[in-house]
Each structure stands twice: as structure tokens, then as C-alpha cells.
């Protein structure tokens, strides 16, 4: 469905200037760009091989311009928790693939992000993640495939080095 008063045939980079939009649309576009924070307040609840769970209290720096928790904030928390679950396998890891479904919005309270391994192989771990509210409402569902790069002992990570 095409929005009214839009000339779709003119959609090319030369015609896509912010200044060409109505002033109120320009302002709305600008408001999409704002500081996003709060991941540093995460509290580790549970960790173990293939499992991790954190809790975070929602504050204003976690919200989007509509007053709901920002999807990028939830995605970042899922990525972090998935990495923790894979790290407990004593493997250096990075995200290889991910998918998230946002199901319900929330503006305040405490949320929980939990990862559980569905598959742990030689090169990958596939984690299912859930984001829930204090009352158990499912806010988001995600799947993350973590690339297992090798045992932590093969990497020169400063926090793994013995004090000399």
C-alpha cells in the first residue's frame, strides 16, 4: 500500500533529502536518533554452559521515541546473553546469525533475558532467547547462532592472563 501524496516513481537517492520532507516529518525523523543506554545496568542472574539469564530495570535511556523499550536495546541484550551462554562453554565466540521477533511493548519495570542452547556443535551453538516482563509476558523471542572460534586458552584475552 502506497502512502498518499507520494510519488513512488521519484524514489531515487537524488530525491531523498531530509529537507524535501514536511517540517513535522523532518522533526520526527530527527527524533529517531538519540542516545540509547542501559545495558551496563544488567544483572547476571544465572550462567552455565549453554545457558545465561540477566535482568534489567527499564529506564528512560532504554526507550524509543514512542516511549517503549527500543528494539535495538532488546536485540543488544539478546546478543550479549547469547554470547554469555556460549562463553560458558569456554569457547571464544561471535554472533554468526540472529533473528528476533518483537511481540509486546513495555515502558517500565524489570525485564529478563534468557538464553538456552538448542544445539552445541563443534563450530556453532544455536541459542533460543526469550525476553519476558516481571509478570512473565513474552516480550520478544529470538534465535542466535554463535560461531565457536576455539577454546579460550588459544586467545590472548587480558582477563585470562595469570598475574605475574
GULO-766269 format. One record per residue (C-alpha): x, y negated, z negated; residue number from 1. Coordinates in nm, 4 decimals, padded with zeros to 6 digits. Each point is the difference from the previous one (the first is absolute). Example, Ala and Ser with C-alpha at 12.3 -4.5 7.8 and 13.67 -1.06 7.14 Angstrom:
// residues 2
PT     east    north       up pos
PT  01.2300  00.4500 -00.7800   1
PT  00.1370 -00.3440  00.0660   2
// end
This chain:
// residues 164
PT     east    north       up pos
PT  00.0000  00.0000  00.0000   1
PT  00.1434 -00.3352  00.1057   2
PT -00.0294 -00.3021 -00.2299   3
PT -00.2123 -00.2820  00.1385   4
PT  00.1720 -00.2870  00.1809   5
PT  00.3204  00.1968  00.0573   6
PT  00.1522  00.0126  00.3453   7
PT  00.1437  00.3515 -00.0092   8
PT  00.1464 -00.0327  00.3455   9
PT  00.2249 -00.2784 -00.1356  10
PT  00.1553  00.2125 -00.2756  11
PT  00.3673 -00.0251  00.0809  12
PT  00.2949 -00.1273 -00.2060  13
PT -00.0093 -00.3421  00.1659  14
PT -00.3561 -00.0574 -00.1256  15
PT  00.0539  00.1397 -00.3526  16
PT  00.1119 -00.3089 -00.1893  17
PT -00.1216 -00.0710 -00.3534  18
PT -00.0664 -00.3596  00.0963  19
PT -00.2528  00.1118  00.2616  20
PT -00.2336  00.1345 -00.2699  21
PT -00.2647 -00.1904 -00.1948  22
PT  00.1474 -00.1705 -00.3110  23
PT -00.1952  00.2227 -00.2412  24
PT  00.1246  00.3127  00.1811  25
PT  00.3570 -00.1335 -00.0108  26
PT -00.0308 -00.0436 -00.3771  27
PT -00.1361  00.3519 -00.0443  28
PT  00.2867  00.1407  00.2048  29
PT  00.2554 -00.1907 -00.2094  30
PT -00.1548  00.1334 -00.3217  31
PT  00.0826  00.3546  00.1101  32
PT  00.3647 -00.0792 -00.0715  33
PT  00.0632 -00.0208 -00.3730  34
PT  00.2212  00.1428 -00.2689  35
PT -00.0824  00.3590 -00.0909  36
PT  00.1351  00.1515 -00.3196  37
PT -00.0691  00.2299 -00.2881  38
PT  00.1805  00.3210  00.0918  39
PT  00.2640 -00.0772 -00.2618  40
PT -00.2695  00.0347 -00.2701  41
PT -00.0630  00.3672  00.0820  42
PT  00.0115  00.2344 -00.2962  43
PT  00.1252  00.3541  00.0609  44
PT -00.2551  00.2421 -00.1473  45
PT  00.1173  00.3401  00.1295  46
PT  00.2872  00.1283  00.2138  47
PT  00.1182  00.3428  00.1052  48
PT  00.1052  00.1882  00.3129  49
PT -00.2599 -00.0814  00.2637  50
PT -00.2094 -00.2116 -00.2380  51
PT -00.0085 -00.3586 -00.1240  52
PT -00.2611 -00.2304 -00.1506  53
PT  00.0133 -00.3695 -00.0849  54
PT -00.2396 -00.2595 -00.1387  55
PT -00.0168 -00.3704  00.0854  56
PT -00.2127 -00.2788 -00.1435  57
PT -00.1561 -00.2137  00.2717  58
PT  00.0848 -00.3688 -00.0157  59
PT -00.0484 -00.2877  00.2406  60
PT  00.3334  00.0601  00.1791  61
PT -00.1328  00.3395  00.1208  62
PT -00.3061 -00.1462  00.1725  63
PT -00.0694 -00.0916  00.3604  64
PT -00.1720 -00.3200  00.1102  65
PT -00.3398  00.1651 -00.0556  66
PT  00.0748  00.0667 -00.3680  67
PT  00.0474  00.3777  00.0323  68
PT  00.3167  00.2044 -00.0496  69
PT  00.2126 -00.0450  00.3108  70
PT  00.0310  00.3086  00.2193  71
PT  00.3730 -00.0618  00.0372  72
PT  00.0352  00.0059 -00.3783  73
PT -00.1771  00.3372 -00.0202  74
PT  00.2036  00.1350  00.2920  75
PT  00.3250 -00.1080 -00.1683  76
PT -00.1008  00.1720 -00.3242  77
PT -00.0842  00.3198  00.1905  78
PT  00.3339 -00.0114  00.1814  79
PT  00.1836 -00.0489 -00.3295  80
PT -00.1825  00.2799 -00.1821  81
PT  00.0470  00.2389  00.2920  82
PT  00.3722 -00.0770 -00.0077  83
PT  00.0085  00.0691 -00.3753  84
PT -00.1657  00.3402  00.0471  85
PT  00.2575  00.0912  00.2661  86
PT  00.2888 -00.1423 -00.2063  87
PT -00.0944  00.2391 -00.2821  88
PT  00.0920  00.2769  00.2442  89
PT  00.3531 -00.1424 -00.0385  90
PT -00.0031 -00.0967  00.3655  91
PT  00.0853 -00.3332  00.1605  92
PT -00.3103 -00.0865  00.1993  93
PT -00.1651 -00.2594  00.2207  94
PT -00.3507 -00.0296  00.1352  95
PT -00.0311  00.1664  00.3389  96
PT -00.3725 -00.0399  00.0570  97
PT -00.2994 -00.1318 -00.1899  98
PT -00.3712 -00.0559  00.0216  99
PT -00.2341 -00.1730 -00.2422 100
PT -00.3749 -00.0408 -00.0187 101
PT -00.1370 -00.2875 -00.2084 102
PT -00.3338  00.1078 -00.1462 103
PT -00.1024 -00.2545 -00.2656 104
PT  00.1180 -00.3460 -00.0944 105
PT  00.0856 -00.1112 -00.3526 106
PT  00.0806 -00.3403 -00.1480 107
PT  00.1039  00.0745 -00.3565 108
PT  00.0826  00.2760 -00.2442 109
PT  00.2568  00.2762  00.0038 110
PT  00.0694  00.2300  00.2928 111
PT  00.1759  00.3351  00.0165 112
PT  00.2045  00.1286  00.2926 113
PT  00.0734  00.3721  00.0035 114
PT  00.2016  00.2129  00.2422 115
PT -00.0135  00.3774  00.0258 116
PT  00.2033  00.2075  00.2440 117
PT -00.2023  00.2012  00.2486 118
PT  00.3114  00.1379  00.1694 119
PT  00.3679  00.0049 -00.0942 120
PT  00.2275  00.1205  00.2766 121
PT  00.3695 -00.0176  00.0796 122
PT -00.0258 -00.3348  00.1798 123
PT -00.3337 -00.1482 -00.1033 124
PT -00.2443 -00.0303 -00.2867 125
PT -00.3626 -00.0868  00.0689 126
PT -00.1745 -00.1797 -00.2834 127
PT -00.3685 -00.0747 -00.0517 128
PT -00.0597 -00.3210 -00.1901 129
PT -00.3025 -00.1391 -00.1724 130
PT -00.0600 -00.3484 -00.1352 131
PT -00.2690 -00.0102 -00.2676 132
PT -00.1500 -00.2575 -00.2336 133
PT -00.0308  00.0338 -00.3764 134
PT -00.3456  00.1561  00.0386 135
PT  00.1302  00.2552  00.2537 136
PT -00.1352 -00.1664  00.3158 137
PT  00.2082  00.1030  00.3011 138
PT  00.1334 -00.3251  00.1477 139
PT  00.2367  00.1430  00.2607 140
PT  00.1172  00.3344  00.1335 141
PT  00.3372  00.0416  00.1693 142
PT  00.2375  00.2524  00.1502 143
PT  00.3760 -00.0580  00.0074 144
PT  00.2600  00.2187  00.1668 145
PT  00.3375 -00.0484 -00.1600 146
PT  00.3171  00.0822  00.1912 147
PT  00.2348  00.1865 -00.2341 148
PT  00.3503 -00.1203  00.0825 149
PT  00.1908  00.2352 -00.2297 150
PT  00.0948  00.0548 -00.3620 151
PT  00.0566 -00.3155 -00.2038 152
PT  00.3520  00.1222 -00.0789 153
PT  00.1007 -00.0629  00.3646 154
PT -00.0792 -00.3712 -00.0240 155
PT  00.1996 -00.2710 -00.1692 156
PT -00.2810 -00.1459 -00.2085 157
PT  00.1346 -00.2330 -00.2704 158
PT -00.2406  00.1202 -00.2681 159
PT  00.1137  00.3615  00.0503 160
PT  00.3670 -00.0783 -00.0517 161
PT  00.1571  00.1076 -00.3314 162
PT  00.1362 -00.2854 -00.2099 163
PT  00.3792 -00.0106  00.0169 164
// end
